[in-house]
């Protein structure tokens, strides 16, 4: 796969995910254009609730390395990491999965709070529930009230 094709495939997935997040959650979601010029920005410009999203659209799912990329980017923005990945050959609402830290691990505040060992893999509805719960608490994305 050429670099241009890979970037185009990734951009299509990012646009699809942004549209889905806007539709499903009613949040602002646009592609991050800085990602090609500078590392550690995440693929979605805005934080979705407290989450910095790394978006992946690849046939071979490699969650460990993707999680490390999301962790690094999230630490730079003082956000919670999230990997959104697209499954092939599924319906629109079934094709997206989200890997996020378990709330109990994150709230423990320990240095292992964002370790891949303490993550959950949830569907769109599960991710939407987490974001809505966060937004209903009136907490800003950096964790302040």
N, CA, C and O of each residue as an XYZ file, in Angstrom:
580
protein
N       0.844     -1.168      0.000
C       0.000      0.000      0.000
C       0.893      1.235      0.000
O       1.821      1.341      0.802
N       0.610      2.153     -0.890
C       1.424      3.357     -0.979
C       1.088      4.319      0.154
O       0.028      4.226      0.773
N       1.998      5.234      0.411
C       1.779      6.214      1.462
C       0.564      7.082      1.201
O      -0.203      7.368      2.121
N       0.375      7.510     -0.053
C      -0.765      8.357     -0.398
C      -2.078      7.606     -0.208
O      -3.043      8.165      0.313
N      -2.119      6.343     -0.627
C      -3.336      5.548     -0.467
C      -3.645      5.343      1.015
O      -4.797      5.441      1.438
N      -2.621      5.063      1.785
C      -2.800      4.844      3.222
C      -3.335      6.103      3.902
O      -4.242      6.020      4.731
N      -2.783      7.271      3.557
C      -3.261      8.534      4.136
C      -4.703      8.802      3.723
O      -5.507      9.263      4.533
N      -5.032      8.515      2.463
C      -6.392      8.711      1.973
C      -7.373      7.800      2.702
O      -8.462      8.231      3.078
N      -6.991      6.547      2.901
C      -7.821      5.582      3.623
C      -8.035      6.050      5.064
O      -9.148      5.984      5.586
N      -6.965      6.520      5.698
C      -7.076      7.034      7.059
C      -7.962      8.262      7.131
O      -8.767      8.392      8.053
N      -7.825      9.163      6.170
C      -8.637     10.383      6.146
C     -10.122     10.055      5.972
O     -10.973     10.687      6.598
N     -10.433      9.074      5.127
C     -11.831      8.667      4.944
C     -12.413      8.149      6.264
O     -13.537      8.490      6.630
N     -11.644      7.331      6.966
C     -12.114      6.803      8.244
C     -12.292      7.928      9.267
O     -13.265      7.929     10.021
N     -11.367      8.877      9.299
C     -11.470      9.996     10.235
C     -12.709     10.830      9.946
O     -13.404     11.240     10.877
N     -13.002     11.090      8.665
C     -14.208     11.849      8.312
C     -15.463     11.076      8.723
O     -16.414     11.658      9.243
N     -15.458      9.760      8.484
C     -16.605      8.929      8.866
C     -16.811      8.967     10.380
O     -17.935      9.134     10.854
N     -15.733      8.813     11.129
C     -15.839      8.827     12.575
C     -16.313     10.186     13.083
O     -17.161     10.243     13.974
N     -15.788     11.271     12.541
C     -16.223     12.612     12.955
C     -17.718     12.795     12.717
O     -18.427     13.311     13.581
N     -18.197     12.376     11.554
C     -19.623     12.498     11.248
C     -20.451     11.659     12.215
O     -21.504     12.094     12.680
N     -19.979     10.474     12.510
C     -20.684      9.588     13.431
C     -20.735     10.181     14.840
O     -21.775     10.127     15.496
N     -19.632     10.738     15.304
C     -19.599     11.355     16.637
C     -20.508     12.577     16.705
O     -21.199     12.787     17.701
N     -20.507     13.382     15.642
C     -21.403     14.550     15.613
C     -22.861     14.102     15.657
O     -23.671     14.653     16.402
N     -23.181     13.094     14.846
C     -24.555     12.601     14.777
C     -24.973     11.929     16.079
O     -26.058     12.195     16.595
N     -24.141     11.081     16.597
C     -24.504     10.241     17.731
C     -24.427     10.974     19.056
O     -25.242     10.730     19.946
N     -23.456     11.875     19.202
C     -23.245     12.563     20.481
C     -23.600     14.045     20.451
O     -23.756     14.666     21.503
N     -23.729     14.613     19.263
C     -24.003     16.035     19.159
C     -22.821     16.902     19.560
O     -23.002     18.034     20.010
N     -21.616     16.378     19.398
C     -20.406     17.125     19.757
C     -19.716     17.623     18.496
O     -19.949     17.114     17.400
N     -18.870     18.617     18.669
C     -18.037     19.089     17.564
C     -16.917     18.077     17.365
O     -16.246     17.688     18.320
N     -16.721     17.656     16.130
C     -15.654     16.693     15.835
C     -15.158     16.942     14.413
O     -15.900     16.781     13.444
N     -13.884     17.339     14.307
C     -13.276     17.571     13.002
C     -11.907     16.907     12.966
O     -11.291     16.676     14.006
N     -11.444     16.606     11.772
C     -10.136     15.971     11.620
C      -9.030     16.912     12.089
O      -9.130     18.132     11.959
N      -7.995     16.325     12.626
C      -6.815     17.060     13.073
C      -5.840     17.149     11.895
O      -5.279     16.132     11.487
N      -5.636     18.321     11.355
C      -4.751     18.466     10.204
C      -3.281     18.588     10.592
O      -2.410     18.428      9.737
N      -2.984     18.866     11.851
C      -1.598     18.972     12.306
C      -0.911     17.616     12.376
O       0.316     17.549     12.448
N      -1.688     16.532     12.355
C      -1.127     15.200     12.579
C      -0.046     14.827     11.579
O       0.851     14.054     11.915
N      -0.102     15.351     10.363
C       0.907     14.996      9.368
C       2.177     15.817      9.528
O       3.263     15.353      9.179
N       2.052     17.031     10.053
C       3.210     17.894     10.231
C       3.898     17.678     11.576
O       5.120     17.776     11.682
N       3.111     17.389     12.586
C       3.648     17.232     13.935
C       3.020     16.010     14.582
O       1.838     15.731     14.386
N       3.807     15.294     15.345
C       3.287     14.126     16.056
C       2.575     14.561     17.337
O       2.654     15.720     17.743
N       1.891     13.629     17.953
C       1.289     13.780     19.273
C       0.122     14.758     19.320
O       0.010     15.537     20.266
N      -0.737     14.730     18.328
C      -1.906     15.598     18.372
C      -3.214     14.834     18.433
O      -4.236     15.421     18.789
N      -3.227     13.551     18.101
C      -4.481     12.826     17.980
C      -5.069     13.075     16.602
O      -4.638     13.986     15.896
N      -6.043     12.278     16.221
C      -6.614     12.372     14.873
C      -7.864     13.229     14.805
O      -8.261     13.648     13.717
N      -8.492     13.500     15.937
C      -9.660     14.364     16.002
C      -9.227     15.638     16.717
O      -8.633     15.581     17.794
N      -9.528     16.793     16.112
C      -9.074     18.088     16.644
C      -9.523     18.300     18.082
O      -8.713     18.627     18.949
N     -10.809     18.113     18.333
C     -11.370     18.361     19.654
C     -11.263     17.115     20.521
O     -11.219     15.989     20.026
N     -11.222     17.347     21.822
C     -11.387     16.225     22.736
C     -12.865     15.854     22.703
O     -13.730     16.728     22.664
N     -13.145     14.570     22.719
C     -14.523     14.098     22.765
C     -14.779     13.730     24.219
O     -14.368     12.670     24.691
N     -15.470     14.629     24.918
C     -15.535     14.501     26.373
C     -14.113     14.673     26.882
O     -13.468     15.674     26.571
N     -13.609     13.714     27.662
C     -12.234     13.809     28.147
C     -11.236     13.087     27.245
O     -10.045     13.049     27.557
N     -11.694     12.519     26.143
C     -10.883     11.591     25.358
C     -10.192     12.240     24.162
O     -10.808     12.981     23.396
N      -8.908     11.947     24.019
C      -8.161     12.270     22.817
C      -8.193     11.003     21.959
O      -7.769      9.936     22.403
N      -8.692     11.125     20.744
C      -8.917      9.943     19.913
C      -7.845      9.778     18.852
O      -7.544     10.698     18.091
N      -7.280      8.581     18.823
C      -6.450      8.116     17.716
C      -7.345      7.195     16.890
O      -7.911      6.239     17.419
N      -7.468      7.478     15.621
C      -8.369      6.750     14.732
C      -7.559      5.815     13.841
O      -6.560      6.228     13.251
N      -7.986      4.551     13.741
C      -7.254      3.561     12.948
C      -8.209      2.848     11.992
O      -9.324      2.478     12.359
N      -7.745      2.667     10.762
C      -8.507      1.976      9.730
C      -7.555      1.040      9.003
O      -7.141      1.318      7.877
N      -7.213     -0.059      9.642
C      -6.265     -1.011      9.068
C      -6.832     -2.414      9.182
O      -7.560     -2.731     10.122
N      -6.491     -3.243      8.216
C      -6.976     -4.622      8.225
C      -6.379     -5.410      9.385
O      -7.064     -6.233      9.993
N      -5.132     -5.169      9.692
C      -4.461     -5.873     10.794
C      -4.573     -5.022     12.060
O      -4.048     -3.911     12.132
N      -5.255     -5.562     13.033
C      -5.480     -4.837     14.274
C      -4.306     -5.086     15.216
O      -4.017     -6.224     15.586
N      -3.635     -3.997     15.597
C      -2.490     -4.072     16.506
C      -2.725     -3.078     17.645
O      -2.144     -1.993     17.662
N      -3.567     -3.453     18.580
C      -4.001     -2.531     19.624
C      -2.873     -2.035     20.518
O      -2.879     -0.867     20.909
N      -1.906     -2.882     20.854
C      -0.819     -2.462     21.747
C      -0.066     -1.238     21.249
O       0.015     -0.242     21.968
N       0.492     -1.281     20.034
C       1.189     -0.102     19.506
C       0.260      1.098     19.306
O       0.675      2.237     19.518
N      -0.960      0.864     18.909
C      -1.913      1.971     18.744
C      -2.181      2.625     20.090
O      -2.279      3.849     20.185
N      -2.301      1.807     21.129
C      -2.554      2.338     22.464
C      -1.398      3.212     22.930
O      -1.619      4.273     23.514
N      -0.169      2.778     22.677
C       0.992      3.572     23.077
C       0.990      4.929     22.377
O       1.315      5.946     22.990
N       0.626      4.945     21.102
C       0.534      6.210     20.359
C      -0.530      7.109     20.983
O      -0.300      8.304     21.168
N      -1.678      6.549     21.304
C      -2.756      7.330     21.920
C      -2.347      7.848     23.302
O      -2.635      8.994     23.647
N      -1.679      7.006     24.088
C      -1.219      7.415     25.424
C      -0.295      8.620     25.342
O      -0.456      9.594     26.078
N       0.667      8.543     24.444
C       1.646      9.635     24.312
C       0.965     10.935     23.908
O       1.242     11.991     24.476
N       0.075     10.854     22.928
C      -0.633     12.054     22.475
C      -1.528     12.608     23.578
O      -1.600     13.822     23.767
N      -2.207     11.731     24.302
C      -3.110     12.171     25.367
C      -2.342     12.831     26.506
O      -2.805     13.822     27.072
N      -1.177     12.295     26.848
C      -0.373     12.893     27.911
C       0.026     14.314     27.535
O       0.040     15.200     28.390
N       0.348     14.537     26.277
C       0.750     15.874     25.821
C      -0.396     16.884     25.955
O      -0.156     18.075     26.152
N      -1.642     16.403     25.847
C      -2.803     17.304     25.938
C      -3.550     17.168     27.254
O      -4.624     17.746     27.420
N      -2.989     16.404     28.195
C      -3.619     16.191     29.500
C      -5.047     15.685     29.334
O      -5.990     16.212     29.924
N      -5.175     14.647     28.514
C      -6.475     14.053     28.210
C      -6.415     12.555     28.486
O      -5.368     12.019     28.849
N      -7.525     11.906     28.312
C      -7.599     10.458     28.466
C      -7.466      9.834     27.086
O      -8.158     10.248     26.156
N      -6.588      8.840     26.934
C      -6.390      8.231     25.607
C      -7.568      7.376     25.180
O      -8.260      6.777     26.003
N      -7.778      7.334     23.868
C      -8.804      6.484     23.265
C      -8.319      6.083     21.875
O      -7.866      6.926     21.101
N      -8.416      4.799     21.567
C      -8.150      4.317     20.212
C      -9.490      3.933     19.619
O     -10.185      3.067     20.151
N      -9.853      4.569     18.525
C     -11.059      4.204     17.776
C     -10.584      3.454     16.543
O      -9.785      3.973     15.763
N     -11.073      2.237     16.365
C     -10.660      1.476     15.192
C     -11.867      0.920     14.467
O     -12.904      0.622     15.059
N     -11.695      0.792     13.171
C     -12.786      0.416     12.276
C     -12.628     -1.043     11.858
O     -11.578     -1.454     11.364
N     -13.684     -1.809     12.066
C     -13.709     -3.203     11.641
C     -14.241     -3.280     10.207
O     -15.211     -2.596      9.881
N     -13.635     -4.083      9.360
C     -14.118     -4.187      7.978
C     -15.411     -5.000      7.892
O     -15.699     -5.830      8.753
N     -16.166     -4.745      6.853
C     -17.357     -5.531      6.506
C     -18.415     -5.552      7.602
O     -19.011     -6.595      7.871
N     -18.646     -4.430      8.220
C     -19.684     -4.306      9.244
C     -20.566     -3.126      8.893
O     -20.177     -2.270      8.099
N     -21.749     -3.075      9.479
C     -22.636     -1.934      9.306
C     -22.052     -0.711      9.984
O     -21.182     -0.831     10.846
N     -22.526      0.463      9.601
C     -21.974      1.727     10.097
C     -21.893      1.778     11.620
O     -20.872      2.198     12.166
N     -22.946      1.360     12.311
C     -22.955      1.476     13.770
C     -22.267      0.304     14.466
O     -22.052      0.351     15.677
N     -21.921     -0.731     13.732
C     -21.247     -1.897     14.307
C     -19.761     -1.934     13.988
O     -19.023     -2.732     14.566
N     -19.315     -1.085     13.081
C     -17.923     -1.211     12.629
C     -16.906     -0.498     13.504
O     -15.712     -0.780     13.403
N     -17.340      0.409     14.354
C     -16.385      1.167     15.173
C     -16.300      0.602     16.580
O     -17.314      0.324     17.220
N     -15.064      0.438     17.047
C     -14.764     -0.006     18.412
C     -13.867      1.058     19.053
O     -13.126      1.757     18.363
N     -13.947      1.167     20.369
C     -13.204      2.185     21.111
C     -12.490      1.522     22.286
O     -13.116      0.812     23.073
N     -11.188      1.748     22.407
C     -10.412      1.244     23.529
C     -10.131      2.427     24.445
O      -9.544      3.428     24.035
N     -10.562      2.290     25.691
C     -10.422      3.357     26.681
C      -9.929      2.753     27.999
O     -10.113      1.559     28.235
N      -9.306      3.566     28.862
C      -8.917      3.045     30.173
C     -10.162      2.732     31.005
O     -11.179      3.418     30.902
N     -10.068      1.702     31.818
C     -11.153      1.438     32.763
C     -11.261      2.618     33.721
O     -10.244      3.129     34.190
N     -12.477      3.053     34.014
C     -12.670      4.198     34.911
C     -11.995      3.992     36.253
O     -11.416      4.923     36.812
N     -12.068      2.768     36.776
C     -11.477      2.483     38.073
C      -9.957      2.644     38.043
O      -9.363      3.143     38.999
N      -9.341      2.227     36.958
C      -7.887      2.380     36.828
C      -7.526      3.855     36.681
O      -6.607      4.339     37.343
N      -8.245      4.571     35.817
C      -7.941      5.978     35.582
C      -8.107      6.795     36.857
O      -7.266      7.635     37.176
N      -9.188      6.549     37.582
C      -9.446      7.342     38.787
C      -8.491      6.992     39.929
O      -8.380      7.747     40.894
N      -7.800      5.851     39.826
C      -6.815      5.497     40.852
C      -5.645      6.470     40.846
O      -4.983      6.652     41.868
N      -5.384      7.102     39.692
C      -4.337      8.110     39.612
C      -2.920      7.579     39.676
O      -1.976      8.364     39.763
N      -2.750      6.281     39.635
C      -1.418      5.691     39.693
C      -0.737      5.803     38.326
O      -1.389      6.107     37.327
N       0.563      5.560     38.285
C       1.279      5.670     37.014
C       0.842      4.591     36.019
O       1.129      4.715     34.828
N       0.168      3.553     36.465
C      -0.314      2.496     35.582
C      -1.744      2.738     35.117
O      -2.332      1.876     34.464
N      -2.314      3.902     35.444
C      -3.727      4.175     35.156
C      -4.079      4.054     33.675
O      -5.222      3.747     33.335
N      -3.115      4.290     32.797
C      -3.398      4.212     31.362
C      -2.635      3.069     30.695
O      -2.390      3.091     29.489
N      -2.263      2.069     31.499
C      -1.619      0.877     30.939
C      -2.634      0.101     30.094
O      -3.814      0.034     30.440
N      -2.179     -0.473     29.006
C      -3.061     -1.234     28.125
C      -3.742     -2.386     28.872
O      -4.831     -2.812     28.490
N      -3.110     -2.885     29.926
C      -3.694     -3.983     30.713
C      -4.990     -3.578     31.397
O      -5.786     -4.443     31.764
N      -5.217     -2.285     31.575
C      -6.403     -1.802     32.279
C      -7.314     -1.011     31.336
O      -7.762      0.088     31.662
N      -7.575     -1.585     30.176
C      -8.444     -0.935     29.200
C      -9.686     -1.778     28.956
O      -9.740     -2.959     29.298
N     -10.665     -1.147     28.366
C     -11.886     -1.821     27.932
C     -12.075     -1.526     26.450
O     -11.738     -0.441     25.976
N     -12.605     -2.483     25.733
C     -12.912     -2.347     24.309
C     -14.431     -2.304     24.200
O     -15.105     -3.304     24.449
N     -14.969     -1.146     23.827
C     -16.426     -0.960     23.805
C     -16.883     -0.542     22.416
O     -16.102     -0.020     21.620
N     -18.136     -0.774     22.144
C     -18.739     -0.344     20.889
C     -19.158      1.118     20.955
O     -18.900      1.811     21.939
N     -19.800      1.567     19.901
C     -20.231      2.963     19.811
C     -21.154      3.351     20.966
O     -20.990      4.417     21.561
N     -22.114      2.499     21.281
C     -23.049      2.820     22.361
C     -22.335      2.928     23.704
O     -22.634      3.820     24.497
N     -21.390      2.022     23.962
C     -20.630      2.079     25.206
C     -19.788      3.337     25.300
O     -19.723      3.971     26.354
N     -19.138      3.701     24.192
C     -18.331      4.915     24.190
C     -19.218      6.142     24.391
O     -18.872      7.045     25.153
N     -20.360      6.172     23.708
C     -21.287      7.296     23.856
C     -21.762      7.427     25.297
O     -21.900      8.539     25.805
N     -22.010      6.307     25.953
C     -22.418      6.329     27.360
C     -21.341      6.967     28.228
O     -21.641      7.799     29.084
N     -20.092      6.579     28.009
C     -18.988      7.157     28.782
C     -18.873      8.663     28.567
O     -18.697      9.418     29.523
N     -18.972      9.098     27.311
C     -18.863     10.530     27.008
C     -20.035     11.297     27.598
O     -19.848     12.351     28.206
N     -21.245     10.773     27.422
C     -22.429     11.466     27.966
C     -22.356     11.572     29.485
O     -22.697     12.609     30.053
N     -21.915     10.509     30.140
C     -21.777     10.536     31.594
C     -20.781     11.619     32.010
O     -21.030     12.371     32.952
N     -19.674     11.692     31.316
C     -18.670     12.710     31.600
C     -19.247     14.115     31.392
O     -19.082     14.990     32.242
N     -19.922     14.322     30.262
C     -20.474     15.640     29.960
C     -21.578     16.033     30.936
O     -21.728     17.214     31.250
N     -22.348     15.070     31.419
C     -23.435     15.376     32.352
C     -22.908     15.813     33.719
O     -23.620     16.457     34.489
N     -21.665     15.462     34.009
C     -21.067     15.849     35.287
C     -20.544     17.278     35.262
O     -20.162     17.812     36.304
N     -20.520     17.907     34.088
C     -20.066     19.287     33.992
C     -18.594     19.460     34.262
O     -18.174     20.502     34.765
N     -17.803     18.459     33.938
C     -16.364     18.509     34.166
C     -15.675     18.909     32.866
O     -15.999     18.391     31.797
N     -14.740     19.816     32.965
C     -13.974     20.219     31.779
C     -13.044     19.107     31.379
O     -12.768     18.210     32.176
N     -12.549     19.149     30.142
C     -11.733     18.059     29.617
C     -10.427     17.831     30.371
O      -9.847     16.749     30.281
N      -9.957     18.827     31.109
C      -8.718     18.620     31.863
C      -8.991     18.103     33.281
O      -8.076     18.007     34.100
N     -10.261     17.769     33.564
C     -10.609     17.176     34.843
C     -11.079     18.159     35.904
O     -11.405     17.751     37.019
N     -11.121     19.458     35.574
C     -11.571     20.464     36.545
C     -13.074     20.650     36.450
O     -13.659     20.465     35.383
N     -13.709     21.017     37.570
C     -15.144     21.294     37.575
C     -15.416     22.706     37.118
O     -16.573     23.123     37.057
